[in-house]
Amino acid sequence: MAAHETPIRIGLVGLGKIARDQHLPVIAASPDFTLAAVASRNAGLDGVPNYPSLAAMLAAPILLDAVTLCQPPQARFGAARAAIEAGRHVFLEKPPGATLAEVAMLRDAARANGVSLFASWHSRYAPAVEPARRWLATRRIRAVAIAWKEDVRHWHPGQDWIWEPGGMGVFDPGINALSIATHLLPPFCLTDAVLSVPENRQAPIAAELTFADADGTPIRAEFDWRQTGRQTWDIRVETEDGTLLLSQGGNALAIDGVAQGLEPEGEYRGLYDRFAELVRAGESDVDLRPLTHVADAFLRGRRRPVEAFEDA
């Protein structure tokens, strides 16, 4: 931040695990932002004004330049629209919305109201992602295999919204893999999908996806929320010059089995640095490609009923 620039006064909407683990520490450490307020129905934070809703925050006599929205995606459109129409810049947690159309409407609204909109994809800021992108940029890709498997009971205990329409099920973590893949690879499209849906839920617990780029390069992905023990977040890319393995969700990189040196992890610091750039430049960054691939999976995927899932 330049010496003459004042920090951006930001409000945080939603005070759940991701807000406390990631957003609050990064905002506190950032020279570009100062936390102006928090809005949450069920929680509060010492040291700043607290409000029961975004509407109450926007109506309050406080200085507020921007908001970060950390609610479930089903509730995000109305909140983002209200903030944009109130002249505030908006940072959207991933996924940016429950549908493609609503995010496109928010992008248009931000443009019309002269504010910045940022659809954030935190996994793109993992330390292995940019080195992997640079290495792949000059190489011919032969095949890609993505495995994103984790334990939903560990990461989303008691969160019923993820199983409802718009909650995305296993695509809640799987979209992180797609956000990295769309950053690393040439454009690709879905050719087949199988979605495993528990008989008592509305969203899939697992998915098998097949994609191809314009040259027919096979890209396969397996997402699964039933994995216990060691969690798997891997993207393996075979090229004519060797094999690249991006693992640990983008926090480790090996080329032909040789580990590569990386910068320390700083996903959310990268996101807030980018948001500050957008706000100061009067620009938006709304990349819909990861969400488009999820929508395509629901459009084209074959549903396979599987046993009921109970979160206990």
N, C-alpha and C positions, 0 to 999 in steps of 0.2 A: 504494500500500500504506500502510495506517495505520501510525503510528509504533510501535504496540505489537505489530504482527504480524511474526512471523518469516518469513523466506523459505521457500517450499515446496521441500523437498529432492527433486529429481527425478533419475531414472535414464533414460538414453537407450539404447534397444535397436535395434541396427542402425547401422553407422557408414559408410554409403555417401555418395554425392554429395549427396543432399538433406539428410542430417544435417549434413554438414560445411559446406555452403553456406548453409543456412538455420537449422536448429535450434540448433547450437552458438553461433553469434554472437548470436542473439536471447536465448538463455538467459543467456549471459555478460553481456549488457547489461541484463537485466531485474531490477528491484528485487524482483520477486515470487518469483523462483526462484534456487536455487543448484544447480549440477550436482553430484550426489552420487556417480554411478558411470556406467560405460559397459559394455554387454554386446555383444560382437561375436565371431563365430567367427574372423574373418580380419584384424582390425585392432585398434588400441589408441590410447589418448589419454593424453598425459602429464598429470600433475597430479591425477588422480583414480583411484580403484580401477577396475581392468578385470577383466571376467569373460568366460568363453567362452560363456555363455548367460544367458538371463533366469532360469532355474531357479537357477543358481549365484548370481546377484545377489540373488534373493529369499531364499536360504538364508544369505547372508553376514551377519555381525554389524555391519551399517551402518544408519544412520538414513536411512530412505527413505519419503517420503510418496506419491510418484507416479511413473509411468513414461510415457515417450513411445515408441510403437512405430512404427519406420520400416522394418520388413521388408516384403517383398512380401505382398500381401493373402492369398495362399494359406496363409501361416504365421501369420496374425495372430490367428485365433480362439483357438487353444490358448494362445498367449502372453497375450492379453488376459484370458482366463478365469482363468489361473493368477494373474495380478497382482490381479485383482478379488477372488478368493478369499483372497488374502494380505492383503487390506485396503488395497490401493493404488489411488489414483485413476489413471485411464487416459486418455491422449491418443492417439487413433488418427490416423495419417496417412491421407490420402485414397488410394484409396477405403477406407472403413472395414472392408470385408471382402470375401470372395469371393462371398458369397451374402446375400440379404436375411434369411433365417431365422437365420443365425448372428449377425448384428448385432442382431436383435431379441432373441435369447437373451442376448447380452452386456448389452443395456440392462436386461433383467429381472434379470440376475445383479447388476449394479451397484446396482440398487434394493434387492435383497434383502440385499446386503452393506454398504449404507450408504456407498457411495463414488460419486464422480462419474465419468461417462463422457462423453467429448467426441469426436464424429465430426467432424473438422475438414474444412472446405472452404476452402482458402486463397484461391482466386480471388475469393470473396465479399468479401475484405478488401482487394482492389485499390482504389486511390484513386478510380476513376471509377464504381465500382459503386453506392455509396450515393447520390451525386448523381444518377445515372441513375434509380435507384429512386424518389427523391423527385419528379423531373420527370415520370416516367411515371404516378405515382400518381393524378393528377387528369386524365389524358388518355385518350381512347378510342383503342385500338390497332387499326390496320387490317391490318397484316401484320408478320411477323418473319422475318428471314433470318440464319442463323448460318453462318459459315464458319470452321472450325478446322482449319488445314492446316499441317503441319510435317514436318520431316525426321527420321524415326525413327533413322536412323544417327547423327545429331548428338546427339539427346537421350537415346537408350537404346542406346549401342553395346555389343554383346556381351551384352545382357541377355535371355537366352532365356526367362526366366520370363514375360515379357509376352506371349509367343506361346502359352503353355500355357493349358489350361482354368483359369479364375479370374484369368488375367492381364489379360484384357479387350482386348488389342490396341489398336486406335486409340481405344477408349473410355477408355484410361488418360488421355490428354489431353482427349478429348472430354467426359469427365465434368466437367471444369472449366467448360466452356461450359454444361453442363446445371445445374451448381451456381449459376452466375450467373443463368441464365434462370429457374430456379425461385424465385429471390429477387426478380427484377424483375417477373415477369409473373403474371397470374391463373393459377389451376390449369389445366393442359393435359394431354392424353393422346396417346399414339401412335396414328396411324391407318395408317401404312405404313412399311416399312423395307426397304432392300436392303443386305446386308452383303457386301462383297468380301473373300473369304478366299483367301489364297495357297494353292496346291495342296499345299505342304509345311508348312503351319502350321495351328494349331487356332483361331486368333483372327483377326478381320478386320483388314485393313490400311486399309480405307476403309468409310464408311457414308453412306448417303443416308436421311434420316429426315424423316417428315412428321408433324406434330402439329396439334392443334386445341384451342382452349379451348371453354368451354360455349357461346359465341356463334358458334362456327365460324370464328374468326379463324385464318388459315393461319400456321403456324409451321414453317419448313423449316430443316433443318440438314444441312451437308455436313462430314464429318470425313474427313481424308485424311492418311496418314503418308508419302506419297511426294513431298511438295513440297520442292524444293531452292531455294536462294537465299532471297529474302525470305520469312519465315514469316507466316502469316495467322491472326490470332485476333480475329475481328470479330463483333459482334452489331448488326445494323441493325434499328431498330424504326420503322415508319411509323405516324404517328398523324394525327388530324385537324388537329393544330396544328403539324405539321412532322415532320422525320425526325431521330431520334437515332442516332448511331453511336458505339458503344463499341468501341474497338479496342485493339491491343497487349495483349490478354488482360485488359483492364480498367484499363489504365494511361493511357488517353487517351479523351477524350470530346468529341464535337462535336455541336452541334444546328444543323440546317440549314447545315452546313458551317463553323460558327463554333466554333473550339476553346474549350473551357471551362477555366478555371483549376482546378487540383487540388492537394490536399495531396501531399507526397512519398510514394513507395511505402513500404509497411510491412505487407505481408500477414502475415508470420509474427509480427511484433510484435503485430498485432491478434489473431492466434490465441492467443498466450500470454497476452495480457491477458484474453481471454475465458475461457481455461482457469482462470486464477487466480480470476476471479469465480465460476466454477462450483464450484471446490474450496472456497472460503471460504463459499459459500452452501449447500453440500451438495446441489447440483443437477446434472443431466445435460443435455446438448444432443446429441440423436441424430436428425438430420434424414435420413430415408431417401429423400427424393424424387429426388435425382439418381441414386442407385443403382437406384431403381425404374424409371426411364426406360431405363436400360441393360438391366436385366433384361427389360423389355418388348420392347426391340429384338431381343434374342436369342430371345424367345418368338415374336414375330410376324414377324420379319424373314425375307425370302427370301435365301438364300445364293447368291452368284454366284462361281463359281471364277475366280481370276485367276492369272497367272503366279507361279511360285515366287519366294519372297523369300529372298535370301542376305545376311547381314550382313557383307559384305566388298566 
